[in-house]
């Protein structure tokens, strides 16, 4: 919940005092900062003036988990669903099949489709031409467990979707071949992941996924 600033030249972190518990930070293409919180909604820090304003109040979405910028709009993963923010600051909660009690944890976009991870509700998606969010059910003859606790999503350079989970390792969706692979924790296997709880995914410049 702490907010810290990294100094590249000195390779040190310094704490920034805030009145809220920080959950996520994002910088848009215009270099404005967005600060998500646990319990106090979403704040925006404007680039030029450094003014801070509350974009989403706590009664709309108290907890903020992730951000995605696409086509000048901002998409926010919250404890009350996926919220779309327009350039003028107006926002709406995107309707769909995600139950009200399920928190949205992560967002990623690929070829016009918005992929949505949740805590305890599994994987959802919204196609570009559709207005509502739908539950992901299957890829060909293969599917994902319904109640995954998804921590992170990643679309790699080949268009495959990686799904990091809390408790069930990592899943890989190959849309071209219509397959779902499951990487389980195997502590004694040097070529496998060693923990069933995977919190973050990253693809490096060589195409390796960490």
N, C-alpha and C positions, 0 to 999 in steps of 0.2 A: 503493500500500500504506500510505500515511500516513493517520492519523486527525486531523482538525482540527475545531475548534469555531468557529462563526461568531458574532461579536458584532454584533447588529443595530444597536445604538445607535452603536457606533464604526465599523461596517462594516469589520471586520478579522477575520482568521483567526488562531487560536492553535493550536499543535500539542499533541496529547495523547499522552503517552508510553504505548506498549503493548509487550507482550512478543511480539506477533504481527503479521504483515503483514495489514492490514485489506483486505478485498475488497468488502464491502457492509455497510450499516447500515440498520436498520429500527426504527420505533417503533410498537408495537401500540396498540389502542384504550385499553388500561389504562395506557399511557405507560411500559411496560417497553421497554428497548432490546435489540435483537438485533445482535450484531456477528459478521459472517461473516469468515472468514480464508482466506488462501492457505496450505494445508498443515496447519492446526491446528483444523479443524472450526468449530463454531458455539458462541458464548457468549451468555448472557443477563445483562443488568444489571437487577436488580429496581428498580422505581420508588422504593419507600419506604426500603428498607435500603441500596440501592446495592451490595448484594452481587453478585458476579460468579460465575456458575457455568457450567460447560461442558455444554451441552445435547447436542451431538453430537460425539463424539470423532473424532479424525483417522482412526482405523482404519475408521470407518463411512463418513465422507464428508470428506475432507481439505479440499476447496475449495468455497466457498460463493459463489453468484453473484447470487441474487435471492430476494425474499420475496413472499408473498401471504397476506393474512389473510382468511378466509372462514368464516362460520358458527362462530365461536369457535375454529376450527382454524387452524394456521399451515402453509403449504406452502412448502418451501424447494427452490430449484434448486441442485443440487450436481453435483460431478464423479462422483457415483455414483447419479444418477437424481433423482427427485422424492421428497422425504421429507415425510410428514405428521406434524405434532406436535399432540397433543391438549392440552387445557387443563391436564391433570394432569402434563404433561411427558413422557409416554410417546410414542414415535414408531415409525413404520414406513416402509419404502421401498415406494412404490406399484409393484406389478408391472405389466408391460406389454411393449410391443414395442421400447422403446428399448434398443439394444445396450449392453453393459456399458462399452465403451470410449468411448462418446459422452457428453460433458459437457452438462448441461442449463443453459442460459444465462438464460432469462427465462420468466416466468409471468404470465398475465392470465386473468381470468374474465369470461364473458359468458353470461347467461341459463342459468346452471347448468352450463355447459361450461368446463372448465379447458383453456386453450390453453398449449402448452409449446413453447418454442423451444430449439434445440440448436445446439452448435458442430459443424457438419459432418454432422448427421443430418437437417436439415430441421425440419418442423413436425409436432407430435404433439398429441393432445387426449384428454381423458377426460370423457365425458358423466356428468352427475350420477347417473344410475341404473345406471351400469356401474362395475365394480370395477377394471378394467384400463385402462392407457394404450394408445392405438392410434395408428398412423401416419396422418397426413392424406394422402389420396390425390388427391382431386379435388373440385371444386365444379361440379356440372353436368358440362359437357364440358371444363372447364379445370382445370389442375393447377399445382402448384409444382415447381420443380426438387427432386430427391430429397435432395441433399447441401448444402443451404443452410447457411451459417454465420450463424445468427440472433443479432443483438446485442440487439434489443429488440422488444417487442410492445405494441400499443396498441389498445384498443377505443374508437372515438370515440362521440360523442353519438348517432349514427344506427345504432350497432351494427356498423359495418364494422370489420374487423380489419386493422390496419397491421402490416407485417412489415419491420423494418429489418435489413439484412444487411451483412456484411463482404464486399465484392467484387462484389455484384450489385444495389446500389441498394435500392429499396423496392418491396414488393409490397402491393397492396390487395385484400382479399377482401370482396366485396359479396354477402352471403348471400341478400338478397332477390332480386337479379337474377341470382344464380349466375354472377358474373363475377370474373375475376382480372386486375387491372391491374398493369403493371410500369413503374415509374418508373426510367429509366436515367439515368446521369450524362451530362450534355451541358454541357460547360464554356462553350460559346459561346452557349447559349440562356438568356436571363435569366429565363425562366419554367419552367426545369427545375432539378433538383438538379445540383450541380456536382461532386459526389464520389460514387464508387461505394461508399465505406465509410461507412455510417450507423450511429452508435453509440447514439443515443438518440432517442426520440420524445416529443412533448408536445403536448397540445391546449390552447389558450388559451380564455379565457372567451367569445371570439367564434366559437369553433368552428374556428379555423385550426389546422392540424397543423404543428408545427415539427420 
